[in-house]
Structures are given as C-alpha cells and as structure tokens.
Amino acid sequence: MSTSPIITVSDLRMGFAETILLKNVSFEINTGEIFIILGGSGCGKSTLLKHLLGLYTPQAGTIRIGSIRLDPSDKAGYESILSRIGVMYQGGALFGSMTLAENIALPLTSYTSLPDSAVADLVRIKLGLVGLSGFENHLPEEISGGMKKRAAIARAMALNPDILFLDEPSAGLDPVTAAELDQLILRLNRALGTTMVIVSHELASINTIAHRVIMLDRESMGIIANGPPRDMPGHPHPFVRSFFTRTAAPEQPASDGPPAYPEQ
C-alpha cells in the first residue's frame, strides 16, 4: 500500500435540494488501500459512494481521481476516470438472462477491441481469480448468493481497474460465506494492489479487511472518525465506540437539526 492518494475529496458538500447530508468533508484514499465508509442509517454512505463514482454532482467541493477532477460534464476526463474503476453493486446486478461468462465479457466487448478468443481467455482468468472456474455457462439464478457476489466482483475487475468500489459486499450472506468473501477481497488486494473503496456496516468484515475507515455522522453532517479499525473501540466519540464495541449508544438530547434522510 502506498501513502500517495489515488482519491482526494476536498470540502465536499452533498445533498438534495435544501437537504444537506454532508458538508465540509475532506479525506484521502491511498493507492492500494482497503478503505471502508461506514456510519448509521441515513448518514449518506451510499450517497457518498455515488458521488465518488460521478453519479451525483456535489453541491460544493471537489473530488479528484489521481490528478483529474471528477466532472461528468468533462466527457474526456470522465471517460479516462471510468476506465480506471470497477463497481460491484450491493445486489450484484448481474444480468439474469446472460451466463456468468457473458456478464463478465460485457465490459470487455464494450470497451476493448480484443478478439473473441482473448475475451474468452480473460473471462476464464477473472472467474478463476474469484474461485468460479468451470461456472462460465451458469446463469445467475443457478448459483448461490455468495457466488453471485464473486461473479459481480469478477465483472467489476474485467478491465483491470485501479480502483474497485464495492457497495455492501457482505449484505445478505451467512457468516461463513461472508468470511470467505472477506478473504477473497484480501487476496485480490494483496495480489493485484487494487485500491478498494467499500461501503459496509458488517463489523466482522470491517475488522478483518479494512486498512482504514471513516465514519459519517448524520447529526454533525461530517466525518467523526478516520483511522484504522483497531483504534476505534477507544475513540472519544460515543457513537464510534458503541459501533465498534456493539454496545448501546448513550441517549442523545432531542435535536433540532435536519431530519434523517434515506440512503440513496
């Protein structure tokens, strides 16, 4: 893992109309880091992820991928960024009418001019990386939930991205399957050096795979913790301590602040 940032967020403000979710948020993600975004319900975790992908436009502030400012209106710059990233959506988002091989081949046939034989070889390699060798011709409905997550990771990595974004990768999995997925994420990170940006609330996964976390807070509309998960049980903020020690948070006085806003 390098100490040079691959993602830089500066003075970000995000929200919808008059509702502000986060303001004055700044952080960096280092090259090769497994970086996890966490927080309570409605704090803006998934919305922040969509901003990092360029799906939403910040109300203020900047996001840079490497040296390039993330700006979907700059077509050339945005396309150069998209060529460096892969995305695994929470439910996998595999196309149900396509085999696993066809799902993984889709980015390759859409964005490269590789011959069919090379695409087929790459599909086999990507499925092998996630432990799905021999499942090329299976449909998503024919495999388990954990296997769907693995296939979704394989598709996200089809173009050898520098950055892999994963939205709740362990959601809906039993503890054993979730632990196996954690180990897969660690192996891929160590073998390929891929930077991984993950939204999660699964404490076991966070403690197993994260190099560093940030915790978002709805009340302050900002980041209340930034550091390795091992440091969080002794954090001075009560919500951070409660999250990492699985204890009830102390009751807070009634707030006149903005209402909770649903995750987008």
N, C-alpha and C positions, 0 to 999 in steps of 0.2 A: 504494500500500500504506500502510495506517495503522499507527501504533505502538500503537493500542489493542487489547488482546487480545479475540479472539472466543471462544477456548477457554482455560480456565485449569485446570491439573492441579496439585493440591496434596497432597504427602505420600502419593502413591499406593502401595499395596502390592497386588500381584495374584499369584495362584497358584491351585493346585488342591489341596484337602485340605492335607497337610503340606508340599507342594512349593511353595516361593516362587520366582517368576520375577523380579519386580522389587519393590524396597522403597524407601520414602522418595524417590519420584520426583516432581519438580516441574518444570513448564515451562509456557510460554505460547505460544500461536499467535496472531499478529496478524491483524487483518482485512485481507483481500486478499493474504495471503502464500501462496506455494507452499512448503509445509513437508514435508520428507521424513523418514520414520522408517527408519533402517537399522541394520544390525548383523549379526553372524554367525548361523549356523544355530542355532535353539533358544534365541535370546535373548529371544523374546517379542514380536517386531514385530507379527505378525498378531493376537496375543492383545491387545496394547495397542490396536490398531485396534478390535477388538471391544468393548473397554471404553469407548472413546470413542464408540461407537455405542450403548452401553447394552445390548449383547447379553450381556455378562458383568458381574457385580457385583464391585466392588473389595473386597478383604479389609479395607482401611482407606484413608482419604483421600477426597478429593472431586474431581469433575470438573464444571466449570461451562461451559455454552454461553451466552455473554453473561452475564447476571446470574442465570440459572436453573441450579440444581443438577441434574445429570443423575441422575435417580432413577426407574427404570421403575415403581416402586410408586406414584409420584405420577402418576396417569394424565393429569390435565390438563396438568401441567408437561411430562411426557414427550412428549405429543402436540404441544405447542407447539414443542418442540425438533425432533421428527421433521418438522414442516412446514418447517423451515429447512435440512434436509440432504438430500443425494442420495448414492447409493452406487453405485460401479462395482466389481463383484466381479471377481476375478482372471480367471476364465474367461469373463466377460461375463454368464453366467447368463441369456441370452435364452431365452424360451420357444420351443422348436423348432417347435411347431405353429401359431405365430402369426406373421404378417408383421411386418416392421420397424415399419410404421405401427401395428399392433395392440399390439406391445410397448411402444411409446412412448406410445400413447394410454392404456394401462392405469392409470398413476398419475393421469392427468387425469380419467378417468371414475370412478376410485375415490374421489378426494379433492376433486373440484370438482363443481359443478352446471352446468358450461358446456354449451351446446348442441352437438350433433354437428358443426355447421359450424365452430364456433370450435375444437373439439378437432382437427378435420382441418387447419385452418389452422396451429395450433400445432405439430402433428406435422411438417408441411412445413417450418416455420421451424426446428425443432430439428434435423431431418435436414440442412437446408441449412447450419446452423452447423457441423456436423461433416463437411461435404463429401459427403453422401449424398443429395443431391437426385435424385429420379427412382427411388429404390430402395424406395419405400414398400411396394410389393406383393411384394417378395422375402422368402423365408423365410431364416432364419439359415443353413441348410445350403447356400444358393445364393450365398453371398458369402464372401469371404476372411476369414482370421483378423484382419487389420488392420481390415477393415470391420466385423467383429463388435465389436471394441473400440470403434470410433467409434459404432456404434449403441448400445452399452451406455452410453457417455457421454451420448449424446442422451437416452436414457431417464432416466438419473440427473439430468439437468438439466430434465426435463419441467416441474417445479413451480417453476422459477427459484430453486433453493436458494441460501442464503448461503454454505454450506459443502459442498464436494464431496469425498467420501472415495474414493480410488482404491487398490485393492489390486493391486500388481504390474502396472500397466497395460501395460508393455512385454514382459512374460514371454511367451516363445514366438514372438516376432516376429523377422523377419530385420532386420539393422541398418538398412537403408533405410526399411522400414516403421516401425520403432521411432523413427527420427529424424523421420519425418513425423508420428507421433503426438505426439512431444515438441513440435513446432512448433504442433500443434493445441492442446495444453494451454496453451502460452504465449499463443496468440492469444485463447483463451477467457478466460484470467486477465486479460489486458490490456484486452480489450473489455468484459467484464462485471464485473470486480472480484471475482470469486468466490474465496473462500478455498479452497485445495486442500491436503488432507492425504493424503500418498501414502506407501505402503509400497513400497520398491524396494531392489534390490541392483544395479541396472544402472548402472555408473559413468558411462557416457557420458550417460545421461539425467539422472542426478543433477547432473552438472556443467553440463548445458545448461539445466535448468529450475528448479533449487532456489534460492529466496532464502536458505533456512536449513535445516540438517539437525540431527537429534540422532542419536547413535549409542548403541545399547543394548549392554550387555556382560553376558554370562551369568555370568562369574566374580564380578564385583562386584555383580551384580543391580541395576544402575543405569545412569545416563547418563554416558558417559565423554567425550563431545564435544557441543558445542552451538554452532553458528555457521554462517557462510557456507561453502559447499564450497571456495571458493578458499583458505580459511585452513587446511584440513585436512591437506594434504601436509606441513606443518611442525609438526603438532600434537605435543605432548610424549609422548602415549601411543603406544606402538609399534604397537598393532593399528590405530589410526586412521591412522597414517602408512602402514602396509602396505596397508590397504584402498584409500587414495586414490592410492598410487603403484604399485599392482599388484605388490608385492614380497612375498616370503615373510616371514611374521611370525617373529620370533625364538622359539626354543623356550622354552616355559614349564616350570617345575618341576612335578612331579606335584602335583595339588590334592586336598585332602581335602574340597572343597566339594561342593555338591549335583550330581547327575548332570545331563547335558543333558536338557532336557525338549522334546519335539517341538512345533513350531509348531502352534497350534490354529487 
